[in-house]
Amino acid sequence: MIRRFLSYYAPWKGLFALDFSCAVLAGLLELGFPMAVRTFVDQLLPRQDWTLIIIASAGLLVIYLLNTVLMAVVTYWGHMLGINIETEMRRKSFDHLQKLSFRFYDNHKTGHLVGRVTKDLEEIGEIAHHGPEDLFIAIMTFAGAFVLMFTVNMHLALITAVIVPLIAWVTMRYGDRMERNWQALYRRVGDFNVRIEENVGGMRVVQAFANEEHERTLFAHDNQRYRQTKLDAYRIMSASNSLNYMGIRLIQLVVMIAGSYLVITGGLSNGGFVGFLLLVGVFVRPIEKINSVIETYPKGIAGFRRYTELLDTEPDIADRAGAVTASGLKGDIKYRGVSF
């Protein structure tokens, strides 16, 4: 499935390269800031040389301005990449529907098919933009921050690394449950569409037979099922976010206690301690970002699965391999070798 998803980037290689390279460069600049603060505290402040302090501050300002431009590029052109892929998928979905046979439409309600082309693909753009980019930057940030933390203090780095696998396990566990939940939610949306379509399309019949109360009962049933499914999603999201929040704060608390001990005993400088705390912030930022979009990723993955299910549905009548496309027909019809 991953290879199939990545194939949609092919027409937009240039846009992807721009977005990806800017995101990576911005991530690298973020890694450099804590080390700059460490140097600032340990080397520049003791010298009390205002000239060097101003020059260093000006250098940091330039880096911040560059990072601002990079983030603007990632935000706009990255989302442009995502919406381009989403638009192409929606075009393919609609085009494939034109090829399917009457039997397919007899077995599938219109409301469900409308959801396949609209609701299912809503989050695809976000996944296309953030998916590969966030995954690579998360790995790069974890590795880079850990190496830098290791150079500052080996013991603190190892303490930090012990807690991270637990947070990663919680994120993956609840992510899988969220994906299954959103697949169910998309089916509920399809039921909604069907109910509304049948009610509005047959309103003359409903009112003619005074059947409004029965329709309200049916709609209320679908409405409650949708509500319950969405509440289940928020319950999973709440558990995931809460556990991840606790894990991240636990890392910071342990580092503060252990770092304070090392500073008091002379095993770590003040600048090293401040820089390490900032590196911890960079280290956990990918986890916090994943938590902030924990709803989006499972929705996008569930939507893409349903999208591929639609495209994999074969029409009853298909062109033979190597069929020639007819063009420029005059409209004259001749029968050859036909008998009745």
HUJOUR-V824476 format. One record per helix or strand of 2 or more residues. SS is the DSSP state (H for helix, E for strand). FROM is the first residue (numbers start at 0). LEN is the number of residues. If there is no record, write none. Layout:
BEGIN
SS&FROM&LEN + SS&FROM&LEN
END
This chain:
BEGIN
H&1&46 + H&49&48 + H&101&6 + H&109&8 + H&118&3 + H&123&29 + H&153&48 + H&202&6 + H&211&54 + H&269&23 + H&293&18
END
